[in-house]
């Protein structure tokens, strides 16, 4: 093979590699609606004042009013507007979930990429550490960490992020190992590429699609875990609105005031489903 052939081969991705993302598929209703739902939830988290002018921590109406035109989600046991509390709660739940995903993505990917790219005893040592983390139930691990760090949204986010490190590490490691064994990577080394040069130019770009899809999927999982910790009382303290806390506060009135738990719960479910749908679209290259 000539030098020209080698350089050409080095630029060609493997036949079984990830497909190019089809951005036109985003306009499909099955992808567009989840994307709009996530954008709306993110807008709630970033600029809640655009969607309601009501203070979420102050009583504005009689307690336990059913949903109406004046109060779309009704009021809670102290007369606070539940719609406003759900909107402002997005800033707690979604920001914590984003931090959790970022922690898992960065730390887990670094571990996985290092293990997959270096190999040998480094790979064995790091993967045994990952196996230990995977052996611990997710909820138990997150509860243990948040108890050690202390209660609060930020600590809950770190705890949830730590539970996803092993998942990101295993996936990124498997992707790197698969791409590293490809012919185009061997051709890149044969044409004089350095370890870090080949890793940066060829291995990582062809390995991260599945990891990004996992991050989108993990966002929904992180929201559920953050809400679970908030429901159990390990998240944001009252009267700070947080989705899990809102559901917890309404459980004592479930028989008479169903909206206190049902409506925040529906919002959580919709956001999680939207995140999962987008994750599938990304993993399928936009063709789902």
Beta strands, then each sheet from edge to edge (+ up, - down):
end
